[in-house]
Amino acid sequence: MEAHLNLDALLEVFCRTNMSTQSQIMKTCRVLYREGGKQLVRQNVVSLRTEAQLASFLLFMRADGLSRMPYIRALTVGSKGHKSSQAIEWLVELFAELVACASGLQKLSYHCVHKNPAMDGRLAAHIASMTTLTVLSVSRMDHPTWAILQHIRSRLTTAHFEFADEEFDDSVPPSDHVDLVHLLEGSRTTLESLTVHGSHFNVITTTTGPAYPRMAELDLNLETLWMPVASHYMQSFPNLRFLRIEDSGVSMDGRPAIGSPQCAALRASNRSYQQEYGSWRLLDLFAGQAQHLYPLGLTCRIEHLIIYDSDTSYEEVDATILRAMLSDARPTRLDLVCSFTVTTFMKEDWVAALIEARTPQIKHLTIKIDIILGDVDEEMERAIDVMYDIVASLSGLTAFHLDISRCFYRPGDPWDTYGHTMDVYAVANRFMEASPSMIAALVTLHYPPRPSVHARAGCSDACNRLFGFEADDAGPRSDDDGSESSEDESEHSDSEGDAEG
């Protein structure tokens, strides 16, 4: 009994040390070599990003008669170095052994670079036969792989699938329809989050079918047009809280205008269904283009609404469309990003639609302006004056973020424009003073060749919490200084727990 207690104590110490110390402890005796190896793979994310790491990890896992296989909990495979036939065979062997040893693997990420082949069918079959996975992420997945994985025996809570695109011809219509309702039907009672990145070879659809009562988050990034039938999504995902849509791969020629009869008819149909049968109770977040939100015609509130446009389209949302979307959503947090130029804020009817009184009121507002042409820059000072009026008119507004980006810069362009001489800190302070309800104001300016500037006024904690970083209120900050290094440090610390083979 004493020896057993001593081993428990040693393993407790072992689990609280870093990986380098754990490796040294394992060399002290056979018992710790055996039991320590199990704990090493159990408490760390095993990351196999090169062929050498894969070979080393196989040797490590087989060094104690496969006794370590059942203890692995999180595994990341990919990035590079797994396209040789030998590496593929090693991976197939590894997963065959994990299945044979009744592995308790819970989280699996399989990511390949563009030039690597899609997942081997044998490997997909082994993954599909596992019963313990809760999180599965697969990139560069072809349709044969998907046909295997959709019958996975594990009951997933989180799934992330990216379909592979090899060479494609835009003139050839997609041949495969991927139905979200039947994509992971076996996990319909457990699935909480689903991300699907489509390809030019498929159309992502929904139909009537089984419901996913625990699904809270749906993220679609598609290469084909998204024209939603609200009833399909609401019946299949009745408790959805987060919805993100992107279909930037669709050309302008293939996208109906937002005010077209096709969009108007779809909006009317979607709203008619919700008025008769009900909608979602509340969306915490919707992120998508106006071409997505307007025809969806939601009757439920959206707490945080992000309206953006793709790089292929700078179609401006007119006042009628903006008023309809904001009246539908009634957000307390609104982000207008990417598609809004300086001239947008010169339109009185558009501004009137933005500041129209609604319940609840907008509390947090982000506006991102893209400076596309040089002559537009001359209007920027006047547009900022309009934004002061916007902040003052939104009586419930507590936080405001203005992000200005110059999209094109050519050496030799004049340096004496308003963007180059703008006092960003004075602008931030003026926004702060525009309304007594304001708690924080943030102005970010990305205007090459001028260094990027982040200026804050008011509460720094609110800037950090709402807008993702803490700005410098003492002077200009370039992209090469501490604001970026802190992000690098975070990324580095996330990788320190990886157990690399």
N, C-alpha and C positions, 0 to 999 in steps of 0.2 A: 504493500500500500504506500509506503514511504517513497519508494522509487517512482511509483506512478504519480504521486503528488509532486515530486521533484521534476519530473518530465513536464507536467502541466505548467509548473512555474517557469521552467526554462523556455517552453514554447510561448508563454505569455511575454517573456522578455524578448524573445526572438521576433514576435509579431510587431513589437513596438520600435524596432530598430530599422535603419535604412537598409537598402538592398546590399550595399557593399559589406556592411557588418553581418548581415544574414549569411552572405556567402562565406565569410570567415568562420562564423559559428558552425556552419554545416561541416567544416573540416575537422572539428574537434573530436567527434566520435561517430560511430556507425549509427547509433540511435538518432542523433540529431541530423545526420546526413539523410536518413530515411524520412523522419518526420518533418524535418525542416524543409525538405524539398516539396512536400505536399503543401505546407503553409505558404511557401514562396509563390507557387503558381495560383494558390487560392486567393491571396490577398492583393495581387497585382494584376494589372492589365498586361497580358502577354502580347507584345507587338512584334510581328514578323514582317519586316519591310524589305528585306533583301534575301537572296537565295542563301547566302552564308548564314544569316540568322536562322533561317528555316532549318538548315542542316544541323546547326549547333543545338537548336531547341529539340529536334528529334533525338539527338544523342542524349541530351539531358533527361528527356521524358522516358527514354528506354533504359536508362542507367540503373534503375531499381526495379526491373521486371514489370514495367507498366503500372506500378502501384500509384504513380502520381497522376495518371490520366483522369481518374474520377474527380480530382480536386480542382481542375481548372475551371474558372468561372467567367473570365472575360478574355476574348481573343480578337486581335486586330490583324488581318492579313492584307497585304497589298502594297500599293504605291509603285513598286518597281521590282524587277528581278525575279518575277514568277512566270515568265513566258517560255522558259525552256522546258522541254519535255521531261527532263529529270525533276525540275521543281514541281511541275504539275503532278507527277507520280508521287513525289514526297507528300504533297498536300492531300492527295487521295488516300495514301496510307495513313497519314495522321488522323484524318476524320474517320476512317474505317476503324482505327484503334479507339478513338474517342467513343464511337458508337458501341463497339464491342465491350468496352470497359464501363459502360453505363455512366458516361461523363455527366457531371452536373453543370455543363456549360450553359450560361444564362445569357451572355451578351456576345454577339458575333458581328464583326464588321469585316466585309470583304470588298476591298477597293483596289481597282486597277487603273493604271494610266491608259491613255487613249490607244496606244499602240499594242497593248496587251490583249490577248484573246479573251473572250467572255468565259464565264465560269464553266469548267468541265462538267459534263452531264453526270459523271459518276460522283463527283464532289457534291453536286446539287442533290443527288439522290441520298447521300449520307446525311446531309444537312436536313433534308425533308423527313428523314426517319427519326431524328432526335425529338425528344419529348420535353426537354427542360428549358429550351430557349424562351426568353421573354422579349429580348431586343435583337432585331436582325436588320442589318444594313448591307445592301449589295449594290455595287455600281457596275456599269457596263454589263447589264443583264440582257441576254438575248431572249427571244420568245421560247425556244426550247427549254431554256433554264427556268423561265417563268412557269411554263407548263408543269414542271416538276415541283417547284417551290410552292405553288399555290395549294398543293395538297400536303403541306408541312404538318406534321403531327403535333408540334409544339403549339401552345396557346400563347400567342404573342401579345404584348401590350404596346410595343412600339415597332414600327416597320418603316424602312426607308429603301425605296427601290429606284434605281436609275437605269432606264433602258438604253442599250447601246445603239449608236448610230455609226454604221460604217459609211461607205460612199453611198450617196443617195442622189436621186434625181427629183427636183422639185415638181416636175411635170407628172410624176407617177403618184397617184393617190395612195394614202396609207392602206395597208392590206389587213392589218390585225386590229381588232377592237378589244381593248382591255376594259372590262367592266369592273369598276371599283367595288361594286356590291359583291361580286363573286371572286375578287382577287385573293382575299384571305378569308373565305367563308368559314373555315375551321376555327378561326379566332374571333368570330363575331361576338362572343360573350365576354371577351377579355380585351380586345384591341382598343387602345386609347388614343394613339397618335399614328397617322399614316402620311408619309411623304412619297409622292410619285413624280419622278422626272420622266416625261415621255420622250419619244423619238419621232422622227419623220415617218417611221414605219407603222405607227399605231395611232388610234384615236382613243382617248380616255373618255369613257362614258359612264353614266349611271342608269340603271333601270330599276323597276320595282323588284324587290326580292327580300332577302333576310335583313333584319335591322341590326345595327351595332349600337347597343344602348350605352356603352361606356366610351364611345368615340367622342373625344373632346377637341381634337386638333387635326385638321386636314390641310395639307400643303401640296398644291399641284403646280408643277412647272412643265408646261406643255409646248410641243412644237406644232400643234394643231389648234384650231379655233375653239375657244370655250364659250358655248352658248347654253347656259344652264337652264334646266327644267327644275324649278324650285321643289316641286313635289317629290322628285326622285331623291334629292339630297335630304329633305326633311323627313321623309319616311325611313330612309336608310340610316341616317345619322341624326336621330331625334334630339340628342343632347349636345350637339356641336357648340363649341365656344370660340374656337379660333379657326379662321378660314383665310388662307393665302392663295392667290391665283396669279399665275404668270403665263402668258402665251406669246412671248416676244418673238418666237420663231415664225409667227404668222405675218406674211407680207401685207402691206396696205391694200393691195389689190384683192386679197382674199378676206378682208375684214369689212363687214357692213358698217356704214356710218352710224354713229351713235343715235342720230335722229331718224334713221331709216325706218320704213314701214316694218321691216323684219324685227328690229329691236323693239319698236313700239308694241308690236303684237305679242312678242315674248314677254315684255314687261306687264302688259295687261293680263295675259294668261297667268303669269306667276302671282300677281297681286290678287286676282280672282280666287285662285286656289287658297291662298293664305287667309283671305277674308272669310272663306267658307270653312276651312279645316284648321286654321291656326298656323302659326309660324314658330320658329325657335323662341325660347323665352327671352334670351339676350345673347348677343355675340360680344365677347370681351374684345375681340380684334377681327377686323376685316382689312386685308391688304390686297389691293388690286387696282386695275384701271377703271376709269369711268365706264368703259365699254363692257366691263364685267358687272359692276354694281348696279348701273342703271337698268339693264334688262332683267336682272335678278329681282328687282322691285321688292326688297324686303320690307315687311311691316313691323319687324322687331327692332329694338334699339341696338345700336352698335356703340359700345363704350369707347373704343379706340379705333378711329377710322383713318386709314392711310390710302390716299388716292394718288396714284403715280401713273406715269406713262412709260412706254418702252422706248428704247433707243431708236426704233424704226419709225416712231410716230410722235409728232409734236402737235397733234390735233388738240386745240384748246377746247376746254369744256365751257359752253356758253352759259349764260346766267340762268336760263330755264332749266337746263340739265343740273347745274350745281344746286339750285334751290330744291329741286325734286329729291336729289340724293341726300342733302343735309336734312330735309324735312322727314325723309324716310328714316334716316339713321339716328338723328338727334344725339350726336356724340358729345362727350365731355372732353375728349382729346381728339384733335384733328391735325393730320399731317398732309400738307399739299406739297408734293415733291416732283421733281424732274420735268414735268411738262409745262410748268408755269413760267412764262417769260415776263420781263418788265412790262411789256405792253398790256398784259392781262390786267394789271392793277390800274391801268388808265381807263378802264371801262366802268362807268358808274353803276350800270345795272348788275355787273358781276360782283362788285364790292357790296352792293345793297343785298344781293342774295347771300353773301357770306356772313354779313353782320345781322341779318334778320333775327328778331327775337324768337327763341325756341326754348322749350323746356324738356330736359335740363339745359343749362347754358354751357357753352364751350369754356372750359377752364384752362386747357393747355393747347397752344397753337404753334405749329411749326410750318414755316413757309420756306421752300427751297426755290431759289430763282437761278435760272441758267442764263448767263450772258452769252448770247450766240453770235451776234453781229456787233461790230464796232459802233454803228450809229445808235444801237439800242442803249449802249452805255450812257449816252447823253441823257436818257430819260430816267436813269436809275435814281438820281437824287429826288426827282419828283415822285417816283414810285415809293420811295422810303417815306416821304411825307404822307402819302396816302396810307401807308401801313401804321403810322402813328395814329391816324384817325381810326383805323380798324381796331387797334388796341384800345383806344379810348372808348370806342362804341360798344365793345364787348364787355359789359359791366361785370360779368362774372370771371373774366380772364385773370388767372394768377401767374401764368408762366408763358413766355413767348420766346421762340427761337427763330431767328432769321439766318438762313444759310445762302450765301451768294457764291456762285462758282462761275468762273470764266471758262467756257468750253474750248475755245481756240485761242492760241497765242502764236504769233509769228514774230521772229526777231525783226526788230525795226519798227514794230508798232509803237505809237506814241505812249509816253510815260506820264503825261499830264492829264489823264482822264480822271473822272471822279473816283473810279475804282482804285486808282493808284494813290490818290491823295485823301481818301476817305478816313476820317477819324473814327475808327470802329468803336473805341471806348466811349466816345461822346454819344454815338448812336445808341449804344446799349443803355447808357444812363438815361437818355431821352425816352427810350421805350419804357424803362422802369418808372419814369415820372409821368407817363401818359395816363395812368389810371391808378387810383388809390388801392385797388384790389390786387395790384401786381406784387408778386413775391420774388420772382426771378426773371431776368432777361438775358439772353445769350445771342450774340452775333458772331457768326463765323464767316470769314472771307477767304476764299481761295481764288486768287487773282494773279496768276503768273505774269511777269517774273517776280512780283512782290511775294515775300514769304507769307505763308498762311497765318492768319491771325484769329484767335479765339478770345472774345471779350465778354466778360460777365458783369452783370450788375445785380445786386440783391443777394439772395441766399445761395451760397455755393453748394450746399447739400442738395437743394432742389435742382440745380443745374446738373449735378452728378447723377441724381436719381432719375430725372425725367429725360435728360438728353444724352446720357451715356458717358459723359466725361466731365471733369472739373476744369473749367476754363481758367485762363490766367488774366487777372484783372490789373496786373501791374505793367504790362507791356506786351508787345507782339511776340508770338511764339511761332517758330517755324516747324515744319513737319519732321525735322530731323532731331528735335530735342526731346525732352522728357515725356511729352504727351504720347509719342509713339513708343518710346522705350518701355513705358509702363505696360503697353499692350504686349510687347515682345516678352517682357518678364512673365506676364500671366501665361502666355503660350508656353514658355519654357517650363514653368512650374507644373503645368498640366501634364507634361510629358515625363516628368521625373519619376512618376510612379509606374511607368511602363517597364515590364520585365522583358527585355529584349534577349532573344536567343543567343 
